Amino acid sequence: MASSDIQVKELEKRASGQAFELILGPPSKEAVPEFPLSPPKKKDLSLEEIQRKLEAAEERRKSHEAELLKQLAEKREHEKEVLQKAVEENNNFSKMAEEKLTHKMEAIKEKHKWLLNWSA
């Protein structure tokens, strides 16, 4: 584009800067790229090539399905492990609470016996 195709028009002048408007002239014939009117034609596919592509697509589909099933199995296994851990922690908590309660009850019985012996 030649410099004669561009006009610069000053809009504002401020302390913070200046504003300009650029006016572009009409495009020249040289600057317009030539585009093909139609896309290049694809070569005709043979029956074997079509069959090969279909088989490859089927393999990709099966591979993707197998990967999804594998991920699902891993997720289920993880869920089982988490559930098992929660059950174990619950059992441990129950056992510890029962032991504490038993110990506390024995201490109360001992104290009660001691008080009965002391007051008698």
C-alpha positions as CSV (number, residue, x, y, z in Angstrom):
1,M,0.0,0.0,0.0
2,A,1.5,3.3,-1.0
3,S,1.8,6.2,1.4
4,S,-0.6,8.3,-0.7
5,D,-3.3,5.8,0.1
6,I,-3.2,6.7,3.8
7,Q,-4.5,10.0,5.3
8,V,-3.8,10.9,8.9
9,K,-6.3,13.1,10.7
10,E,-5.5,14.5,14.2
11,L,-8.5,14.2,16.5
12,E,-7.4,15.4,19.9
13,K,-4.3,16.7,21.6
14,R,-4.2,16.2,25.4
15,A,-1.5,16.1,28.1
16,S,-2.0,12.3,28.2
17,G,-1.4,11.8,24.5
18,Q,-2.8,12.3,21.1
19,A,-5.6,10.7,19.1
20,F,-5.4,10.1,15.4
21,E,-7.7,8.7,12.8
22,L,-6.2,6.8,9.8
23,I,-8.2,6.9,6.6
24,L,-7.2,4.1,4.2
25,G,-7.6,4.6,0.5
26,P,-9.3,2.0,-1.7
27,P,-7.2,-1.2,-2.2
28,S,-5.1,-1.4,-5.3
29,K,-5.5,-4.1,-7.9
30,E,-1.9,-5.3,-7.1
31,A,-2.7,-5.9,-3.4
32,V,-5.7,-8.2,-4.0
33,P,-4.5,-11.8,-3.7
34,E,-6.0,-14.2,-6.1
35,F,-7.9,-17.0,-4.5
36,P,-8.8,-20.2,-6.3
37,L,-12.5,-20.4,-7.1
38,S,-12.9,-23.9,-5.8
39,P,-10.9,-26.0,-3.4
40,P,-8.6,-28.6,-4.9
41,K,-10.3,-31.8,-5.6
42,K,-9.6,-34.8,-3.4
43,K,-8.4,-37.9,-5.0
44,D,-10.9,-40.8,-5.3
45,L,-10.5,-43.3,-2.5
46,S,-10.3,-46.9,-3.4
47,L,-12.4,-49.5,-1.8
48,E,-9.3,-50.9,0.1
49,E,-8.5,-47.4,1.4
50,I,-12.1,-46.9,2.6
51,Q,-12.0,-50.3,4.3
52,R,-8.7,-49.5,5.9
53,K,-10.0,-46.2,7.3
54,L,-13.1,-47.9,8.6
55,E,-11.0,-50.6,10.4
56,A,-8.7,-47.9,11.9
57,A,-11.8,-46.0,13.1
58,E,-13.2,-49.2,14.7
59,E,-9.8,-49.9,16.4
60,R,-9.8,-46.3,17.8
61,R,-13.4,-46.7,19.0
62,K,-12.5,-50.0,20.7
63,S,-9.4,-48.6,22.2
64,H,-11.3,-45.6,23.6
65,E,-14.0,-47.8,25.0
66,A,-11.4,-50.1,26.7
67,E,-9.7,-47.0,28.2
68,L,-13.1,-45.8,29.6
69,L,-13.8,-49.2,31.1
70,K,-10.4,-49.3,32.7
71,Q,-10.9,-45.8,34.2
72,L,-14.3,-46.8,35.5
73,A,-12.8,-50.0,37.1
74,E,-10.1,-48.0,38.7
75,K,-12.6,-45.5,40.0
76,R,-14.8,-48.3,41.5
77,E,-11.7,-49.9,43.1
78,H,-10.8,-46.5,44.7
79,E,-14.4,-46.2,46.0
80,K,-14.2,-49.6,47.5
81,E,-10.9,-48.8,49.2
82,V,-12.3,-45.5,50.6
83,L,-15.4,-47.3,51.9
84,Q,-13.3,-50.0,53.5
85,K,-11.0,-47.4,55.2
86,A,-14.1,-45.6,56.5
87,V,-15.5,-48.8,57.9
88,E,-12.2,-49.6,59.6
89,E,-11.9,-46.2,61.1
90,N,-15.5,-46.4,62.4
91,N,-14.8,-49.8,64.0
92,N,-11.6,-48.5,65.5
93,F,-13.4,-45.5,66.9
94,S,-16.2,-47.7,68.3
95,K,-13.6,-50.0,69.9
96,M,-11.6,-47.1,71.4
97,A,-14.8,-45.5,72.8
98,E,-15.9,-48.8,74.3
99,E,-12.5,-49.3,75.9
100,K,-12.5,-45.8,77.3
101,L,-16.0,-46.3,78.7
102,T,-15.1,-49.7,80.3
103,H,-12.0,-48.1,81.8
104,K,-14.0,-45.2,83.2
105,M,-16.6,-47.5,84.6
106,E,-13.9,-49.6,86.3
107,A,-12.4,-46.5,87.8
108,I,-15.8,-45.4,89.1
109,K,-16.4,-48.9,90.7
110,E,-12.9,-48.7,92.3
111,K,-13.6,-45.2,93.6
112,H,-17.0,-46.4,94.9
113,K,-15.5,-49.4,96.7
114,W,-12.8,-47.1,98.1
115,L,-15.4,-44.7,99.4
116,L,-17.5,-47.5,100.9
117,N,-14.4,-48.9,102.7
118,W,-13.3,-45.5,103.8
119,S,-16.6,-44.5,105.3
120,A,-17.2,-47.8,107.0
